[in-house]
Amino acid sequence: MISLEHVSKTYEAGIPALDDISLHIEPGEFVFITGASGSGKSTLIKLMLNELKASKGTITVGGQNLNKMRHRQVPMFRRRIGTIFQNFRLLPDRNVYENVAFAMRVTESRKRDIQRRVPMVLTLVGLASKYKSLPRQLSGGEQQRVAIARAIVNSPKLILADEPTGNLDNKNAWEVMQLLEKINQDGTTVVVVTHNIEIVKAMKKRVITIKRGCLVSDVEGGTSPKHV
Ligand SMILES: Nc1ncnc2c1ncn2[C@@H]1O[C@H](COP(=O)(O)OP(=O)(O)OP(=O)(O)O)[C@@H](O)[C@H]1O
């Protein structure tokens, strides 16, 4: 699903934010990427989304070589990935239903499909009864669940989440993780960047650790080292 071969990223004339990273994520995996602040986690996610170009190396996502992707192919590529961010990024003046439906409208889904699919995903995230609420009328945990509904509504094969629990208390953080685990069990590849070591340990998934731009460990299910 995702493959990085000797990838480095240097922002203008600085030390590399990422230095010679090679990693492979198979379809259907659930992977945490963790590391201290400034270690390069967000840079890694941005490279995978083709928001940034690698300074060196090759990145392949869903069979597409990002180095070779043309500018006009990028929006379509991004729409096929579900993204979740720390600050939810919902449309403030649209209600819950509209926030999720919007993601289907931009992919030119048929009205009938939108009307069928949006209530389905809102039910999955436990927000069917709040479909008319505006984001500001929801708790942080609920807003993040709307963002998750929006991320999965087009049935992506890959979800990239950058600190999805960063603004949430412990209870809501767990709810979000359990939803992501369920989405993964239904077959979607899930990559989660997080600081939250407690959650990482408890989930017992593969954990990739970045330190000062280098991949320092890659551990399967919280046990035996892999790839490194
Ligand atoms: N746009 C930029 N221009 C220059 N340097 C940058 C830029 N973005 C990030 N960096 C630098 O690259 C390094 C990695 O940053 P990155 O945001 O990827 O880290 P992170 O692990 O996601 O941190 P955090 O957990 O605090 O979000 C840091 O040294 C940061 O200062």
The ligand as an SDF file (V2000), in Angstrom:
LIG
                    3D

 31 33  0  0  0  0  0  0  0  0999 V2000
    7.8430   24.0890    6.5060 N   0  0  0  0  0  0  0  0  0  0  0  0
    8.9730   23.8610    7.1630 C   0  0  0  0  0  0  0  0  0  0  0  0
   10.0910   24.5970    6.9160 N   0  0  0  0  0  0  0  0  0  0  0  0
   11.2400   24.3430    7.5640 C   0  0  0  0  0  0  0  0  0  0  0  0
   11.3980   23.3780    8.4950 N   0  0  0  0  0  0  0  0  0  0  0  0
   10.3250   22.6300    8.7910 C   0  0  0  0  0  0  0  0  0  0  0  0
    9.0640   22.8180    8.1500 C   0  0  0  0  0  0  0  0  0  0  0  0
    8.1800   21.9060    8.6450 N   0  0  0  0  0  0  0  0  0  0  0  0
    8.8530   21.1760    9.5600 C   0  0  0  0  0  0  0  0  0  0  0  0
   10.1390   21.5910    9.6450 N   0  0  0  0  0  0  0  0  0  0  0  0
   11.1870   21.0190   10.5090 C   0  0  0  0  0  0  0  0  0  0  0  0
   11.3160   19.6420   10.2170 O   0  0  0  0  0  0  0  0  0  0  0  0
   11.4630   18.8700   11.4050 C   0  0  0  0  0  0  0  0  0  0  0  0
   10.3670   17.8130   11.5010 C   0  0  0  0  0  0  0  0  0  0  0  0
    9.1040   18.4730   11.6550 O   0  0  0  0  0  0  0  0  0  0  0  0
    7.7150   17.6810   11.7160 P   0  0  0  0  0  0  0  0  0  0  0  0
    6.6210   18.6930   11.7660 O   0  0  0  0  0  0  0  0  0  0  0  0
    7.6820   16.6700   10.6430 O   0  0  0  0  0  0  0  0  0  0  0  0
    7.8590   16.9480   13.1230 O   0  0  0  0  0  0  0  0  0  0  0  0
    6.7750   16.1680   13.9870 P   0  0  0  0  0  0  0  0  0  0  0  0
    7.4420   14.9350   14.4550 O   0  0  0  0  0  0  0  0  0  0  0  0
    5.5240   16.0230   13.2350 O   0  0  0  0  0  0  0  0  0  0  0  0
    6.5690   17.1790   15.2010 O   0  0  0  0  0  0  0  0  0  0  0  0
    5.2760   17.4300   16.1320 P   0  0  0  0  0  0  0  0  0  0  0  0
    5.0470   16.1410   16.8740 O   0  0  0  0  0  0  0  0  0  0  0  0
    5.7250   18.5350   17.0450 O   0  0  0  0  0  0  0  0  0  0  0  0
    4.1480   17.8200   15.2420 O   0  0  0  0  0  0  0  0  0  0  0  0
   11.4820   19.8610   12.5650 C   0  0  0  0  0  0  0  0  0  0  0  0
   12.8310   20.1530   12.8650 O   0  0  0  0  0  0  0  0  0  0  0  0
   10.7960   21.0890   11.9820 C   0  0  0  0  0  0  0  0  0  0  0  0
   11.2790   22.2670   12.5750 O   0  0  0  0  0  0  0  0  0  0  0  0
  1  2  1  0
  2  3  1  0
  2  7  2  0
  3  4  2  0
  4  5  1  0
  5  6  2  0
  6  7  1  0
  6 10  1  0
  7  8  1  0
  8  9  2  0
  9 10  1  0
 10 11  1  0
 11 12  1  0
 11 30  1  0
 12 13  1  0
 13 14  1  0
 13 28  1  0
 14 15  1  0
 15 16  1  0
 16 17  2  0
 16 18  1  0
 16 19  1  0
 19 20  1  0
 20 21  2  0
 20 22  1  0
 20 23  1  0
 23 24  1  0
 24 25  2  0
 24 26  1  0
 24 27  1  0
 28 29  1  0
 28 30  1  0
 30 31  1  0
M  END
$$$$
